[in-house]
Amino acid sequence: MSLELTDVTLTYPDGDGRLTALDAVSLAVPAGSMTAVIGPSGSGKSSLLAVAATLITPDSGRVVIDGTDTAGRSRAELTALRRKSIGTVFQQPNLLPSLTAAEQLQVMAHLDGRSPRKARSRALELLAAVGLADRADRRPHQLSGGQRQRVNIARALMNEPAVLLVDEPTSALDHERGAAVLDLLTTLTHQRATATVLVTHDRAHLDAVDEVAEVRDGRLNSRLGSRT
Ligand SMILES: Nc1ncnc2c1ncn2[C@@H]1O[C@H](COP(=O)(O)OP(=O)(O)OP(=O)(O)O)[C@@H](O)[C@H]1O
C-alpha cells in the first residue's frame, strides 16, 4: 500500500471540550488506484486529506506513506517526506504569476536539489502528458482555467510522488472541462502508479474511481467504485 491510514482519530479544541473530526478512520490506497472521498460539508474530508498529507498529526492511529511510518518524525523529516512522496492538487491552482508553465514545475525540482537541465526535460515531459506541450512557455494569465489546473496537476507529479492528494480539482471548472481533468487524473494515476485520493462533491466522478469512501460525522464507510 502506498498510503495507509489505520484507526486514525483526530480531534480539535471545541469550547470546553473536543470535537472529533475523524473517528477511528482506516483507509488504504494501493499504487495505481484512485479512491474518492465523499461526504457532507463538515464531515471530515479536508481533515482526512490534511492527515494524509502529514500536515496534521492525529491524536491516535497510524499514517504510513510509501512504506514510511510517520509516527515520531520531526517536522524536518515530515517536510522531506512530503517533498519526496506526496503531491497535492487543491481547488485553486496557486500558480506563481510571473513564471511560465514549465518554470512552475522546475521550481519544484530546484527545491529538491535536482539538476536544472533534468528538471527542464521532466517539466516538458509532464506538460506533454497533461496535453500542454505547446503551452510550456505561457504564464498563468495566458492560460485558461482548465489549462491552469493541468499545470497544477503536472506540478504535483514533478517529484514522482507515490501519493497524490487531490481536493475538489474541478470546482472552478465547467462540466466538460471538469470531466477532462478527471479523465486526466485517472490516466495519470494508472500510468504513474500513484495512490490517489480525490475529495469530491461531484457524484459524476464516482464512476471513474476504483473505490469510494464516504465520510459521515468523522466515520468512514468504504465501498467499491464502479470501475472494479
Ligand atoms: N482547525 C479547526 N479547529 C476546530 N474545528 C475544526 C477545524 N477544522 C475543522 N474543524 C471542524 O472539524 C469538522 C470536520 O471539518 P472538515 O473541514 O474536515 O470537513 P469537510 O468534510 O472537509 O467539510 P467541507 O466539505 O465543508 O470542506 C467540522 O465540524 C469542522 O467544523
The ligand as an SDF file (V2000), in Angstrom:
LIG
                    3D

 31 33  0  0  0  0  0  0  0  0999 V2000
   -8.9220   23.9610   12.8450 N   0  0  0  0  0  0  0  0  0  0  0  0
  -10.0970   23.5320   13.3150 C   0  0  0  0  0  0  0  0  0  0  0  0
  -10.4540   23.7820   14.5990 N   0  0  0  0  0  0  0  0  0  0  0  0
  -11.6270   23.3400   15.0970 C   0  0  0  0  0  0  0  0  0  0  0  0
  -12.5200   22.6200   14.3770 N   0  0  0  0  0  0  0  0  0  0  0  0
  -12.2330   22.3620   13.1010 C   0  0  0  0  0  0  0  0  0  0  0  0
  -11.0040   22.7990   12.4900 C   0  0  0  0  0  0  0  0  0  0  0  0
  -11.0040   22.3800   11.1960 N   0  0  0  0  0  0  0  0  0  0  0  0
  -12.1630   21.7210   11.0020 C   0  0  0  0  0  0  0  0  0  0  0  0
  -12.9000   21.6980   12.1390 N   0  0  0  0  0  0  0  0  0  0  0  0
  -14.2010   21.0020   12.3270 C   0  0  0  0  0  0  0  0  0  0  0  0
  -13.9820   19.6180   12.0550 O   0  0  0  0  0  0  0  0  0  0  0  0
  -15.0750   19.0630   11.3330 C   0  0  0  0  0  0  0  0  0  0  0  0
  -14.5810   18.4830   10.0040 C   0  0  0  0  0  0  0  0  0  0  0  0
  -14.1350   19.5500    9.1720 O   0  0  0  0  0  0  0  0  0  0  0  0
  -13.5240   19.3150    7.7180 P   0  0  0  0  0  0  0  0  0  0  0  0
  -13.0140   20.6460    7.2370 O   0  0  0  0  0  0  0  0  0  0  0  0
  -12.5770   18.1950    7.7520 O   0  0  0  0  0  0  0  0  0  0  0  0
  -14.8400   18.9030    6.8900 O   0  0  0  0  0  0  0  0  0  0  0  0
  -15.0900   18.7480    5.3170 P   0  0  0  0  0  0  0  0  0  0  0  0
  -15.8100   17.4590    5.1410 O   0  0  0  0  0  0  0  0  0  0  0  0
  -13.8180   18.9310    4.5800 O   0  0  0  0  0  0  0  0  0  0  0  0
  -16.0690   19.9550    5.0090 O   0  0  0  0  0  0  0  0  0  0  0  0
  -16.2960   20.7950    3.6200 P   0  0  0  0  0  0  0  0  0  0  0  0
  -16.8900   19.8370    2.6240 O   0  0  0  0  0  0  0  0  0  0  0  0
  -17.2900   21.8440    4.0550 O   0  0  0  0  0  0  0  0  0  0  0  0
  -14.9830   21.3710    3.2220 O   0  0  0  0  0  0  0  0  0  0  0  0
  -16.0860   20.2040   11.1690 C   0  0  0  0  0  0  0  0  0  0  0  0
  -17.0460   20.0780   12.1850 O   0  0  0  0  0  0  0  0  0  0  0  0
  -15.2690   21.4610   11.3530 C   0  0  0  0  0  0  0  0  0  0  0  0
  -16.0490   22.5000   11.8720 O   0  0  0  0  0  0  0  0  0  0  0  0
  1  2  1  0
  2  3  1  0
  2  7  2  0
  3  4  2  0
  4  5  1  0
  5  6  2  0
  6  7  1  0
  6 10  1  0
  7  8  1  0
  8  9  2  0
  9 10  1  0
 10 11  1  0
 11 12  1  0
 11 30  1  0
 12 13  1  0
 13 14  1  0
 13 28  1  0
 14 15  1  0
 15 16  1  0
 16 17  2  0
 16 18  1  0
 16 19  1  0
 19 20  1  0
 20 21  2  0
 20 22  1  0
 20 23  1  0
 23 24  1  0
 24 25  2  0
 24 26  1  0
 24 27  1  0
 28 29  1  0
 28 30  1  0
 30 31  1  0
M  END
$$$$
